Amino acid sequence: MKKTLSMCWKTLLETARDWQLSGVYLLFPAAMIAMYFMAFGQTPSMSNWLTLLVDNRDRGVLGAQLVDALTTAQFDGQPIFSVRTGLDERSGRIALEEGKAALLLVIPADFTDALRSPTGSPAELEMHGDPLSDNYLFARSFLSGEVQAFIDRQTGWTRPPTGTYEFLPNTGKVSDFAAGVPGVLVFGVMFSTVASALMLARERSAGTLERLRMSGASGGVVLGGVALANLVMALVQAPISFGAALLMGFRSPGSLPLAIGITVLLCMGAVGCGFLSACFARSEGAAVAISTAVMTPLVFLSGAIFPMPRFELFRIGGQAVQLIDFMPTTPAASALSKVLLHGMGAESMVYELVLLVALCVGLLALGAVVYQRRVLRGL
Amino acid sequence: MTNIILSAEGLSKRFNGLQAVKNLSLNVEEGEVFGFLGPNGAGKTTTIRMLTGLLRPDGGRVLLNGQVMQGGDAAARAQVGVCPQEVVIWKKLTCLEQLVFTGQLYGLDGQTARRNALRLLDELDLAEKRNSLSGTLSGGMQRRLNIALALVHDPRIVVLDEPEAGLDPQNRVGVREYVQSLAHRKTDRLTTHNMDEAERVADRVAIIDHGELLVLDTPEQLKRQVGEGDVLEIGLKNGRRDEEAAQAALSSLAANVQWDEAGAVLRVRALDAVGRLAQILGALEAAGFQPGAVNIRANTLEDVFIQLTGRRLRE
């Protein structure tokens, strides 16, 4: 154990003195959170992403009044749309194609006339957009309701109430930014895959791995020292990451120590992936390339960043087991969401925690065995 | 009586069908500087890796102090210190940190490792740089640190692979003197392409090629026994040029004779001609020649090496 601790201390000293590696290692998740905050954390309003383009051709006054109504329309106390006017239909279509707006509304020239006509002739509003875009579907849904309400007010027609909106418990409180924090944390922690692969590749390419072996350091000492050093780095990294999230307004109802424990566990799984990557890397450049190739699908296919289609393999005691559950990032992201977003305790995530521990231990063991066989035995 | 500390008995190793080392046997005595020479690809590194326990032989065995050394035997490895030809150091650690770290890996406690490290830094003129990151040291200093790393655990046998390579003359002399001083305390195994280095430092020299041990003896003995021999340029006072008479006079010494173009100087080439100078001059005088001034070019270890391994370039 003494030798392992010596190896760990030596790895920490080297990493600390390599300010580029240590900086990226410790600040990568915090930087990811900051970037995510810039993208989604400004306000919780839908108007951030529901941009409505209006081409108002109405010869009367009601078109402009409709635009005002849409600009001030609210849902749950927040503006629904970010309304832009003054564009012609062609410019509007280009903006739609470029994904800069959710929907283009064309108010016809006879809009006022049609609404004021005693015969009730129809007003043909045009709504352009990409039917496969969630933003378009959201915008159209809200717009239909708002336009209908406007027309009802203008025509004096009153409908009986059709229902009330009521939010489920614990919903409606999670902002887009907060919802993304667990996934972003998972992404950041998985950087340990690259870092640990790099540490081992550096020893190999510099020849110091052979010196370690000559000095009587077993594979367990070398890999155990590197894993321990990464564990220490993860224990420093996690509070920095959560601190950054707190600074940017993230508030979790759950246990912070539990969340830190999950990220540290995931870090160990990432280190196991790093060991496996290092088995095939003779240089530092190869280590970065291979470990990135390993890390990327683990992050993006886990459901941590965006939802994945369900592919249930089987059930154990009522618990559905999916294929992607066998990546450490999946149970980690799920457990982090439960604790950070919904305030659940460890008893509510037994499946995720057991799976995460098993996968992390398995990956570490597999990485160590393959590294021993492919690299250390050849020295 | 000499004490054999390291023995190789019939070592063999094959890589992908290529016989790297073939039935190699040798003994290294305690306290000697043992030169291990061979062209590129001769099997030196493979032999050393087997002798230091880093590589398991396909056949034969290695005995360290009479005990069979097993691959991965940490206790056995602790008796050997290896200084590779390339500088292998941790550039982000200070000199002291990496020496203490290496000592601890060899099983020393922290205090002993630190004490040994400080002594070595002092002996190798690195004391002032003990807290400097090794990546910031000059090439010569890095090479001395490389040697210190092989010695920090106080091994009985030290393997130095071309310790003078890439050094300036001052550093080269310093390292050479240090290696020679080590010989009084431990056994040095020196592997090198530098014949001058081996000739100056080694007590005994082994020359290996194609995985086989060709010769093993002291440099002096090898120079006497192998190669084209020493060259004596003997000025003749009476200017008599009689090649046949000269050859006949020296026939019992297996010498090769040749006149220069002017016919005033007789060139005699024979193994250990320098050692038999008086005998050669006596034989020439008896044959009626009058030898004068004598120039000597002694057989070198390089001549021995080239004689044994050939002039063909290796990969």
Interface residues (C-beta under 8 A of the other chain):
Chain A: K2 K3 S6 M7 W9 K10 L13 E14 R17 D18 A206 G207 T208 E210 R211 L212 R213 M214 S215 G216 A217 S218 V221 L379
Chain B: T52 L54 G72 A74 R77 A78 V82 P84 E86 V88 I89 W90 K91 K92 L93 E97 Q98 F101 T102 Q104 L105 Y106 G107 L133 L149 H153
